[in-house]
């Protein structure tokens, strides 16, 4: 594909034009990088002066947009002090969040310049973890892991803030994300499992009881962000759920009803499109025949009247139009024939589908775990775990959903009582 500019000397069909394009692209990239560097330098300079470098508003402070300063909100500052005091007293993020929510406290709420209301959500372990380690509350600015003295006033004393940080580190709140490095299990259903009880995603977790092997499980995010009372199901064994799902997928190649449904759906779609495409091909072919007939007649008239014909210019112009239209119709027919060939190939045989599924699952069992996880994400849209009714819903992307009763495997799914207190 060639590019020609009518306002600048750029024509990629020539070597000079391609050179000009490359030069302009290099200068554009250079300008972007310079703007980025200037912005970073400006933010560093603002942080060193103790000024706010941007970001969302935080509870306890109001933003003075004109002077670019943080002013203490007297009402919210009392909530911040109570937040730190409650955490030091209960020594638990979940207990602190529950106490603050019961008193009606909420996260910072504000209105954007476009008039949209943001924030105001309930407290949970995640946002409390962020707030308790924020140095803004002791009158400091954090930027790129560096701490600078801020020009705003402190809400919390350095002593209380230090106690909160020591407590976070001692009870593991500050180290919870490092446990991911210790995992050796590849979670095949990562990002796919949802809890039917609390309607939240179930995320991969692991536990290492004393003098026991490590256990892997999927845990509800509602329990992670709040506490155990947020969901009745809470968790499910990762290995048991993954083995159960893979076993049910193998039934695709053995279940005649499911295979027939797949074939019927494909056949219905094909049978509905084929007549429309054939009719479209018939119309295009008819128009192409008319154009070729008209062009043949015009050439005959021009041959009879000779080169001195007064209608020579008109006939030549009309022939050019017919030639352009003929090429368009030929291109459309070429694409249409390819679509028709594809639709005809979609006339499926149930036995072929069954064998293909069997070959896929056989290959699935032999590939590395990381590739299994990628293929699982391609094949399945969602795994809905209903721990209250002992059911698992496997929602496949191109295939019908399957509900299976897991009552007989209840002991496997709920063995968390053995390894999770």
C-alpha positions as CSV (number, residue, x, y, z in Angstrom):
1,X,0.0,0.0,0.0
2,X,1.4,3.4,-1.0
3,X,0.8,6.7,0.8
4,X,0.8,10.1,-1.0
5,X,0.4,13.4,0.9
6,X,-1.1,16.4,-1.0
7,X,0.2,19.0,1.5
8,X,3.8,17.6,2.2
9,X,6.5,16.0,0.0
10,X,5.7,12.5,1.0
11,X,5.2,9.8,-1.6
12,X,6.0,6.3,-0.4
13,X,6.2,5.0,-3.9
14,X,9.6,6.7,-4.2
15,X,12.8,6.3,-2.1
16,X,12.8,10.0,-1.1
17,X,9.2,9.8,0.0
18,X,10.0,6.8,2.2
19,X,13.0,8.6,3.7
20,X,10.8,11.6,4.5
21,X,8.3,9.4,6.2
22,X,11.0,7.7,8.3
23,X,12.4,11.1,9.3
24,X,9.0,12.4,10.4
25,X,8.3,9.3,12.4
26,X,11.6,9.5,14.2
27,X,11.0,13.1,15.1
28,X,7.5,12.3,16.3
29,X,8.9,9.5,18.5
30,X,11.6,11.9,19.8
31,X,9.0,14.5,20.7
32,X,6.9,12.0,22.6
33,X,9.9,10.8,24.6
34,X,10.9,14.4,25.4
35,X,7.4,15.2,26.6
36,X,7.5,12.1,28.8
37,X,10.8,13.0,30.3
38,X,9.8,16.6,31.0
39,X,6.6,15.4,32.7
40,X,8.6,13.0,34.9
41,X,11.1,15.7,35.8
42,X,8.3,18.1,36.7
43,X,6.6,15.5,38.9
44,X,9.9,14.8,40.7
45,X,10.5,18.5,41.3
46,X,7.0,18.9,42.7
47,X,7.5,16.0,45.1
48,X,10.7,17.4,46.3
49,X,9.0,20.7,47.1
50,X,6.3,18.7,49.0
51,X,3.5,19.3,46.5
52,X,0.9,16.9,45.4
53,X,1.9,15.0,42.2
54,X,-1.6,13.9,41.2
55,X,-3.9,10.9,41.7
56,X,-7.3,10.4,43.2
57,X,-8.4,12.3,46.3
58,X,-7.8,10.4,49.6
59,X,-10.0,10.4,52.7
60,X,-9.0,13.0,55.2
61,X,-7.9,15.7,52.6
62,X,-9.6,18.1,50.2
63,X,-7.8,19.2,47.0
64,X,-7.2,22.9,46.4
65,X,-7.1,22.8,42.6
66,X,-6.1,26.5,42.3
67,X,-3.1,26.3,44.6
68,X,-2.4,22.6,44.1
69,X,-2.4,21.9,47.8
70,X,-4.0,19.4,50.2
71,X,-6.2,20.8,52.9
72,X,-7.3,18.8,55.9
73,X,-11.0,17.9,56.0
74,X,-11.9,18.2,59.7
75,X,-14.8,15.6,59.5
76,X,-12.8,13.0,57.5
77,X,-9.6,13.5,59.6
78,X,-11.5,12.2,62.7
79,X,-12.4,9.1,60.7
80,X,-8.8,8.6,59.7
81,X,-7.7,8.9,63.3
82,X,-10.3,6.4,64.3
83,X,-9.2,4.1,61.5
84,X,-5.7,3.9,62.8
85,X,-6.8,3.5,66.4
86,X,-9.2,0.7,65.5
87,X,-6.5,-1.1,63.6
88,X,-4.0,-0.9,66.4
89,X,-6.7,-2.1,68.8
90,X,-8.1,-5.0,66.8
91,X,-4.8,-5.8,65.0
92,X,-6.9,-7.0,62.0
93,X,-7.7,-5.4,58.7
94,X,-11.0,-7.3,58.3
95,X,-12.2,-6.4,61.9
96,X,-11.2,-2.7,61.3
97,X,-13.1,-2.6,58.0
98,X,-16.2,-4.2,59.6
99,X,-16.1,-1.7,62.5
100,X,-15.8,1.3,60.2
101,X,-18.6,0.1,57.9
102,X,-20.9,-0.5,60.8
103,X,-20.4,3.1,61.9
104,X,-21.4,4.3,58.4
105,X,-17.9,5.4,57.4
106,X,-17.1,5.3,53.7
107,X,-14.1,5.9,51.4
108,X,-13.5,9.4,50.0
109,X,-16.3,10.5,47.6
110,X,-15.8,13.3,45.0
111,X,-17.2,14.7,41.8
112,X,-15.2,14.9,38.6
113,X,-14.9,17.9,36.4
114,X,-17.5,16.2,34.1
115,X,-19.9,15.8,36.9
116,X,-19.5,12.1,37.6
117,X,-19.6,10.9,41.2
118,X,-16.7,8.7,42.2
119,X,-15.7,6.8,45.3
120,X,-17.8,6.4,48.4
121,X,-17.5,2.6,48.5
122,X,-17.3,0.5,51.7
123,X,-14.0,-0.2,53.5
124,X,-12.4,-3.6,52.9
125,X,-9.0,-5.2,53.5
126,X,-7.6,-4.1,50.2
127,X,-8.3,-0.3,50.4
128,X,-7.4,-0.3,54.2
129,X,-4.1,-1.9,53.4
130,X,-3.5,1.0,50.9
131,X,-4.6,3.7,53.3
132,X,-2.7,2.5,56.4
133,X,0.6,2.6,54.6
134,X,0.1,6.0,52.9
135,X,2.6,8.6,54.2
136,X,0.3,11.5,53.4
137,X,-1.2,11.1,56.8
138,X,2.1,12.0,58.5
139,X,2.6,15.0,56.3
140,X,4.9,13.4,53.7
141,X,4.8,12.8,49.9
142,X,5.6,9.5,48.3
143,X,6.9,9.4,44.7
144,X,8.6,6.5,43.0
145,X,9.4,4.8,46.3
146,X,11.0,7.9,47.7
147,X,9.6,9.9,50.7
148,X,9.7,13.7,50.8
149,X,8.5,16.2,53.4
150,X,5.1,17.6,52.3
151,X,3.8,21.1,52.6
152,X,0.5,19.8,54.0
153,X,-0.2,19.2,57.7
154,X,-0.2,15.7,59.2
155,X,-3.3,14.0,60.6
156,X,-1.5,11.1,62.3
157,X,1.6,11.3,64.5
158,X,4.8,9.5,63.4
159,X,4.6,7.2,66.4
160,X,1.1,5.9,65.6
161,X,2.0,5.5,61.9
162,X,5.1,3.5,62.8
163,X,3.1,1.3,65.1
164,X,0.7,0.6,62.3
165,X,3.5,-0.3,59.9
166,X,5.1,-2.7,62.4
167,X,1.8,-4.4,63.0
168,X,1.2,-4.8,59.3
169,X,4.6,-6.4,58.9
170,X,4.3,-8.6,62.0
171,X,0.9,-10.1,61.2
172,X,1.8,-10.7,57.5
173,X,-0.4,-8.1,56.0
174,X,2.6,-6.4,54.4
175,X,3.9,-9.7,53.0
176,X,0.9,-11.4,51.6
177,X,1.8,-10.8,48.0
178,X,5.2,-12.4,48.3
179,X,3.6,-15.8,48.8
180,X,2.9,-16.0,45.1
181,X,6.5,-16.8,44.4
182,X,6.3,-19.9,46.5
183,X,3.6,-21.6,44.4
184,X,4.5,-24.5,42.2
185,X,1.0,-25.4,41.1
186,X,-0.3,-24.0,37.7
187,X,-3.9,-23.0,38.2
188,X,-5.5,-24.2,35.0
189,X,-8.8,-22.3,35.7
190,X,-7.3,-19.0,36.8
191,X,-9.6,-16.1,35.9
192,X,-12.5,-18.5,35.0
193,X,-13.9,-19.6,38.4
194,X,-16.8,-17.7,39.9
195,X,-18.7,-18.3,43.1
196,X,-22.4,-18.7,42.7
197,X,-23.1,-17.9,46.3
198,X,-21.5,-14.4,46.5
199,X,-21.2,-13.7,42.8
200,X,-17.5,-12.8,42.9
201,X,-14.4,-14.2,41.2
202,X,-12.5,-17.0,43.0
203,X,-8.8,-16.3,42.9
204,X,-5.9,-18.8,43.2
205,X,-4.5,-19.1,46.8
206,X,-2.3,-21.5,48.7
207,X,-1.8,-22.6,52.3
208,X,1.1,-24.3,54.0
209,X,0.2,-25.8,57.4
210,X,2.9,-26.7,59.8
211,X,4.7,-30.0,58.8
212,X,2.3,-30.6,56.0
213,X,2.3,-30.3,52.2
214,X,1.1,-27.1,50.5
215,X,-2.6,-27.0,49.5
216,X,-3.9,-25.1,46.6
217,X,-7.4,-23.7,46.3
218,X,-9.6,-21.1,44.7
219,X,-10.9,-18.5,47.2
220,X,-13.7,-15.9,46.9
221,X,-12.5,-12.3,46.5
222,X,-15.3,-11.2,48.9
223,X,-13.7,-13.2,51.7
224,X,-10.3,-11.9,50.8
225,X,-11.4,-8.2,50.8
226,X,-13.8,-8.5,53.8
227,X,-13.9,-11.6,56.1
228,X,-15.1,-15.2,56.3
229,X,-18.7,-14.2,56.9
230,X,-18.9,-12.5,53.4
231,X,-19.5,-15.9,51.8
232,X,-20.8,-19.3,52.9
233,X,-18.7,-21.2,50.4
234,X,-15.4,-19.3,50.7
235,X,-13.1,-21.7,48.9
236,X,-12.8,-24.9,46.8
237,X,-9.8,-27.3,46.3
238,X,-8.0,-26.3,43.1
239,X,-6.8,-29.8,42.2
240,X,-10.2,-31.4,42.8
241,X,-12.1,-28.7,40.8
242,X,-9.6,-28.9,37.9
243,X,-9.7,-32.7,37.7
244,X,-13.5,-32.6,37.8
245,X,-13.7,-30.0,34.9
246,X,-11.3,-31.9,32.7
247,X,-13.1,-35.1,33.3
248,X,-16.4,-33.5,32.3
249,X,-14.7,-32.1,29.1
250,X,-13.8,-35.6,28.1
251,X,-17.5,-36.4,28.0
252,X,-17.9,-34.1,25.0
253,X,-16.4,-36.8,22.8
254,X,-18.6,-39.5,24.3
255,X,-21.9,-37.8,24.8
256,X,-24.0,-38.3,21.6
257,X,-26.6,-35.6,22.7
258,X,-24.0,-32.9,23.1
259,X,-22.3,-33.7,19.8
260,X,-25.6,-33.7,17.9
261,X,-26.5,-30.3,19.4
262,X,-23.2,-28.9,18.2
263,X,-23.8,-30.3,14.7
264,X,-27.4,-29.1,14.6
265,X,-26.4,-25.6,15.6
266,X,-23.7,-25.5,12.9
267,X,-26.0,-27.0,10.2
268,X,-28.9,-24.6,11.0
269,X,-26.5,-21.6,10.7
270,X,-25.1,-23.0,7.4
271,X,-28.5,-23.8,5.9
272,X,-29.8,-20.3,6.7
273,X,-26.8,-18.6,5.0
274,X,-26.4,-20.8,1.9
275,X,-29.7,-19.8,0.1
276,X,-29.0,-16.1,0.7
277,X,-25.4,-16.4,-0.7
278,X,-26.6,-18.4,-3.7
279,X,-29.3,-15.8,-4.5
280,X,-26.7,-13.0,-4.2
281,X,-24.3,-14.9,-6.5
282,X,-27.2,-15.3,-9.0
283,X,-27.9,-11.5,-9.1
284,X,-24.2,-10.6,-9.4
285,X,-23.8,-13.1,-12.3
286,X,-26.8,-11.7,-14.1
287,X,-25.6,-8.1,-13.8
288,X,-22.1,-9.2,-15.0
289,X,-23.7,-10.8,-18.1
290,X,-25.7,-7.6,-18.9
291,X,-22.5,-5.5,-18.6
292,X,-20.6,-7.8,-20.9
293,X,-23.4,-7.8,-23.4
294,X,-23.7,-4.0,-23.4
295,X,-19.9,-3.6,-23.8
296,X,-20.0,-6.0,-26.8
297,X,-22.8,-4.0,-28.5
298,X,-20.9,-0.7,-28.0
299,X,-17.8,-2.2,-29.5
300,X,-19.8,-3.4,-32.5
301,X,-21.3,0.1,-33.0
302,X,-17.9,1.7,-32.8
303,X,-16.5,-0.8,-35.4
304,X,-19.4,-0.1,-37.8
305,X,-19.1,3.7,-37.6
306,X,-15.3,3.8,-37.8
307,X,-12.8,5.9,-36.0
308,X,-14.4,9.2,-37.3
309,X,-17.7,8.5,-35.4
310,X,-19.1,11.5,-33.5
311,X,-20.1,9.1,-30.7
312,X,-16.6,7.8,-30.3
313,X,-15.9,9.9,-27.1
314,X,-19.2,8.9,-25.5
315,X,-18.7,5.2,-26.3
316,X,-15.2,5.2,-24.9
317,X,-16.3,6.8,-21.7
318,X,-19.1,4.4,-21.3
319,X,-16.8,1.4,-22.0
320,X,-14.5,2.7,-19.2
321,X,-17.4,2.8,-16.8
322,X,-18.5,-0.7,-17.7
323,X,-14.9,-2.0,-17.3
324,X,-14.7,-0.6,-13.8
325,X,-18.0,-2.1,-12.8
326,X,-17.1,-5.4,-14.3
327,X,-13.9,-5.6,-12.2
328,X,-16.0,-4.8,-9.1
329,X,-18.4,-7.6,-9.8
330,X,-15.7,-10.1,-10.5
331,X,-14.0,-9.2,-7.2
332,X,-17.4,-9.7,-5.3
333,X,-18.0,-13.0,-7.1
334,X,-14.5,-14.2,-6.2
335,X,-15.1,-13.5,-2.5
336,X,-18.6,-14.9,-2.6
337,X,-17.4,-18.1,-4.1
338,X,-14.9,-18.4,-1.3
339,X,-17.7,-17.9,1.3
340,X,-19.9,-20.5,-0.4
341,X,-17.0,-23.0,-0.4
342,X,-16.5,-22.3,3.3
343,X,-20.2,-22.8,4.1
344,X,-20.3,-26.0,2.1
345,X,-17.3,-27.3,4.1
346,X,-19.2,-26.6,7.3
347,X,-21.6,-29.4,6.5
348,X,-20.5,-31.4,9.5
349,X,-20.4,-35.1,10.2
350,X,-21.2,-36.0,13.9
351,X,-18.6,-38.8,13.9
352,X,-15.9,-36.4,12.7
353,X,-16.8,-33.9,15.4
354,X,-16.6,-36.7,18.0
355,X,-13.2,-37.8,16.9
356,X,-11.9,-34.3,16.7
357,X,-13.0,-33.6,20.3
358,X,-11.4,-36.8,21.4
359,X,-8.1,-35.9,19.7
360,X,-8.2,-32.4,21.2
361,X,-8.6,-33.8,24.8
362,X,-5.9,-36.4,24.1
363,X,-3.5,-33.6,23.1
364,X,-4.7,-31.5,26.0
365,X,-3.5,-34.2,28.5
366,X,0.0,-34.2,27.0
367,X,0.9,-30.5,26.7
368,X,2.6,-28.5,29.5
369,X,0.5,-27.0,32.3
370,X,1.0,-23.4,31.2
371,X,-0.4,-24.3,27.7
372,X,-3.3,-26.1,29.3
373,X,-4.2,-23.0,31.2
374,X,-4.1,-21.0,27.9
375,X,-6.3,-23.5,26.1
376,X,-8.7,-23.6,29.0
377,X,-9.2,-19.9,28.7
378,X,-9.9,-20.3,25.0
379,X,-12.3,-23.2,25.4
380,X,-14.2,-22.1,28.5
381,X,-15.9,-18.8,29.2
382,X,-16.6,-19.3,32.9
383,X,-16.7,-22.0,35.7
384,X,-19.5,-21.3,38.1
385,X,-19.0,-23.2,41.4
386,X,-22.2,-23.5,43.4
387,X,-21.0,-24.9,46.7
388,X,-24.4,-24.6,48.4
389,X,-26.2,-26.9,45.9
390,X,-23.1,-29.0,45.0
391,X,-23.1,-28.1,41.3
392,X,-20.6,-26.9,38.8
393,X,-21.6,-25.0,35.7
394,X,-19.1,-25.2,32.8
395,X,-19.8,-22.4,30.4
396,X,-18.1,-23.1,27.1
397,X,-17.5,-20.4,24.5
398,X,-18.8,-22.1,21.3
399,X,-20.7,-25.0,23.0
400,X,-23.8,-25.5,25.2
401,X,-23.4,-25.2,29.0
402,X,-23.2,-28.3,31.2
403,X,-24.5,-28.7,34.8
404,X,-23.1,-31.6,36.8
405,X,-24.0,-32.9,40.2
406,X,-21.0,-33.2,42.5
407,X,-22.7,-34.6,45.6
408,X,-20.6,-37.8,45.4
409,X,-17.4,-35.7,45.5
410,X,-18.4,-33.6,48.4
411,X,-15.6,-34.9,50.6
412,X,-13.1,-33.9,48.0
413,X,-14.3,-30.4,47.4
414,X,-14.8,-29.6,51.0
415,X,-11.6,-31.0,52.5
416,X,-10.5,-27.5,53.4
417,X,-11.7,-28.3,56.9
418,X,-8.7,-30.5,57.1
419,X,-6.1,-27.9,56.1
420,X,-7.8,-24.5,56.6
421,X,-8.8,-23.7,60.2
